[in-house]
Structures are given as structure tokens and as C-alpha cells.
């Protein structure tokens, strides 16, 4: 039993962190997801970790870092389908990244897909997450069957874990940037981080990160086990805690940054908006709490 | 990362389970809450069973009669005993988990010989005399005086929140031996036999109606200087040496118990809002259980993350949230405490965010030690 990173995993984390720090600074992130970005990440192996011999725990570590850097794009979908693809679940009212991806998958009771070019509708000119373009769908059919309920379950489990890992990374980076701000921002002749009203908000960010990180690592390590008993419970817990960590830390970060937190210039809103978006992927915290209650009542 | 336990750990677990299966049927029913003599006996008997079974002092070094278990074995022990609903450490808490380890680290040969075997066998119950009416969150501001008189200290003052004070044989006491030194540098750690003349113990009735806490009044109590552990005025450091014995396992029993209570509570309601909140509580407890395992993993490697500081804060608040939910689910079925574990627990958990470091102090500690933010006045 070991829920800490192995030496190899530390190297993996440091490697992806160095790559992202070098090539995915916020200036580039703010340009949004494009094919060059996909190719670069694909070449780095981000979407082929399992076929390259890594395990899901490794993939979670990589996606945690992608979340730290707020890298845009349907990265989780690309990793679980092996295609340049975005996905929808039961609701088809909005589709992400249609103009960049090859396919749009529907991961519901079964797995189906259609070429992205087959969807028509109205492109949102004001998407919630400015880095996630949205097509408001008028029509489109997920005609091609890709897999049965078993594949849908596998995609959902893996997608949930990677999404939670990404949310965890966002929650962590929101904490780092907010702590840095609280140490440097001076009011009443003191850094605002010296006031308990601020310190306690920041401590709560740490609490959410630590608990979510343990839950995400436990869920990812569980995916690597042949024994599936309790797996869906572990995964639901990870999604609840990481989703909340990202969203609540996003709101806390906005508050502590004061007026600057409400500006386009400061990165906080980009993280918070992505956190909200990811709450619509693989079950919101609320729906995952309902899943847990159903498991408890069964 | 790896969820599976090693073969040796699984074998430890299997042996323990077998021992519990064999031992638990012989444990008599738990005595009533206010029968302190019977409670002491019940807790001491369980400690004796652990001793005879080779499970006493699991985290103590072998040379002092302990088992020298690994952190993971310690985790498994707490997990399995909680799952089997074995007796909790109870009145043996201070002796086995705090005073004993302190003596191992800082005691003289004579002090160790006088107490460690007794603690392990359940023959000696300890209490803790740290907090005072004027020294709660600011513990280092304690004022109970120990004035040197020949080979004795003469103690005068008042202690509070002394668990099991009414049945304890011995206490670990923090006293002020240098009133002129900066406040955490004038404190000494004493072994105090609780039957000395001048010690008066008065139980405090809690909001639950129970009386596990006591006030201890000290009037001209003479204690030989040989009962001091560690150097004079070095007690603040001495009292912190036991942290390494906890090894991330402090809330294992509580978390296992909380997960069980969530499963029980699921049977109480079909209300969608209550069930959602229950799922939320379960997620919090299960996440903390994973964090506990992660802490133990880090301890096994000789490293430490922020997890240890987080668990107490997050657990106590999650447990209160769960207790509140239970009261709402039970509605008018929850208007009596007897036979209602969930109602009793709701009351008991009121203390969780206050005892052993109030949540506000925990947040100060996390923001200062983990995040490096400016320190509060000391």
C-alpha cells in the first residue's frame, strides 16, 4: 500500500511540469486549443500513456500537471479515445471544440461517434469558458457505434479519474497563485496574508487540495487493480472532492485577489470557468454524491 | 502508487482478524457511561487482552515491551479493530499513546521501569494535566506553579479538561518552573501520582451530560524532583516528542467508524436532499481515509506532507456535518438520546472542533507551516 509517488512517478511529474512550463505559459494557453497544440501534446505522449506502458496512476499525475497549467482542449477525451476528439454525455445541447477535433463521441449507455464536420449549429460567440469554444447544436447524429455498455463504463471510469486529476491540478495552482498574491498585496501597511480572515481562507484551500489529491490518487491506483470491487465508489469520491476543490478554490481565489480577481487580465477566472465546465463532465459533485448515496443504500 | 498491501502486511491482518474473532466474544458488554470504576476495569481488561495477544504497544520499540510494528501495520491494526467493533483505547489513551511514548523518548531508566510495563498491561491509567482555565489555545501561557523546595517541587494551580482524571493513577502534568522565562521556555513535564495529598478532582458535566472531563485543583502538592521527565524548563519540547509515534494514524478508528455510520444512516431516509448530503459526507470521510493512507505511506518513507495537519481539521468538521444531517433525518425519532447512537454522537462531536487544537488554531498552523504566511503572536 503506497499512495505516494514512486521515484519514477516523481520523474514523470517533473518531466511533464518542465515541458509545460517551457511551452505552455499562460500567454499560449490563452490562445486556446488548436491542432498544433494537440500534435505537440500527442508527441509528448500525453494521449498514449497506457499504450506506451504507463499505468492510470501515472496518467493521473500527468493530467494533474495539465490542470495546473490550465491547458485548454478536450484532453481527457483524447486520452481515453485515442483520437483527436471531444465528447458529450447524455446532453447534446452543447459540443466543445468542434472546429478543431476529428470526432465527437457520445459516452452514454453505449459509445457512439460522428465526424465533427457532420454537426451543424450556431457557434457561441461568448462561451462560458473563453478557451472552450461551444457549438450550440441544431442537428447532428452520433451514427457510428464504437462500443457497448462495457466500453462506455470503461471510458466513464477513466474519464472521471483523469478529469478529477485535472481539477486537482487546477485547485492546487489556484492555491499557489492566491498565496503568492496574499503575501505580496499590502493593505493597512501589512501583507493581506497576515490577516486571519485571509489565512483561514487559504488554509481551507490546502485542506481541499490534500484530501482531493489522496482521493484522486486512490481512484487512479484502483483503476490499475484487477479487483473492481468498490471502484465506482472510489472514483465518485475523487470526482466529488476534486470538482469541489477546483470550483471552491476558484471562488476563494477570486475573492482574495479582490478587484483584480474580477479582471480578464488575472488568470483566476480562466481556472474558475474551466472548473465549472468540468463539473459538466462525467458527473457533477451533486450527481456523484447521489451515486454514492445509491451505493450506500444498495 | 499501489493500493495492494504486501504479503507480510496481509498476513499480519489475517492473524489479527483471527485473534479478534477469537477474543471479542469474551469481552463483556460495555458498562454504563457514568460507572467509572467499571469503565476503568473494562478498558484495562481490554488492554490486558491486547497485551496477552501480543498487540499492546504496537508502535513502541521492542526493547520497551512494544511490538515495533511498521506504520502500515499500525494502520491495519486500527482499521481492523474498528471494523470488528473492538473496544476503543478508552482510558488507556494517555498512557499508551502519549505518556508512554514520552517516557520512552525522554524518561530515565527508573521512570521507564516504573511505568512502561504497567501501561502495557493495563495496570496503570494515566490522565493529562495540560490545559488550564487561562491556558486553552494558548497552552504555553499555563500558570500552575512548581516551586523548588529541596528535593521536591511544590505545586499550586488548577488544570482542566483532564480526561479520566477521576480514575487515573498517574498524570502527565505541565507546570511552570521558571515564571521569568519566555512562556514556552519555563515549563517542565512531571509525572504526578494522582493520590498525593493536595490534589482535588472534580468532574465537569458536559453538554452531553457525561463527566469524562475533570478539573484538577493542586494545593501545595509535593512531588519529588525525580518525577520530572527531561530537563527543568524543557517541558515544552518534551511534550512534543511523541508526534513521531502517531505516524499519520491518529483518526483511523474514527474514520472507519464514520464510514460505517454513513452506511447505517442510508437506511434511515429516502429523502433525495438528505441522501445527497449523506453522499457528500461519505465522500469527505472516504477522502480522509485515503489521505490517512497517504500519510502512512509518507511516514513509511520517512517524509511528511501536510496531511497530518489537515486530517484533524477536516475530520472534525465533516463529522459535525454528518451529525447535523442525522438529526435532520431522524426528526422526532431523534428527540431521545438513549439507544440513539447517532444523536449521542451529534452531541459528542460538538467538542471535536475545539479539543486538541480548535479549528481556528489549526487553520493558523496550516497557513503558517504549510503556506509560509506571517505568524500570529505567540
Interface residues (C-beta under 8 A of the other chain):
Chain A: X1 X2 X3 X4 X5 X6 X9 X57 X179 X182 X183 X190 X191 X193 X194 X196 X199 X200 X202 X203 X204 X206 X207 X210 X211 X212 X213 X214 X215 X217 X218 X220 X221 X222 X224 X225 X233 X234 X236 X237 X238 X240 X241 X285 X286 X288 X289 X290 X291 X292 X293 X294 X296 X297
Chain B: X1 X2 X3 X4 X5 X6 X9 X72 X262 X263 X266 X267 X272 X275 X276 X277 X278 X279 X280 X282 X283 X284 X286 X287 X288 X290 X291 X292 X293 X294 X296 X297 X298 X300 X301 X303 X305 X306 X307 X310 X313 X314 X360 X362 X363 X364 X366 X367 X368 X370 X371 X372 X373 X374 X376
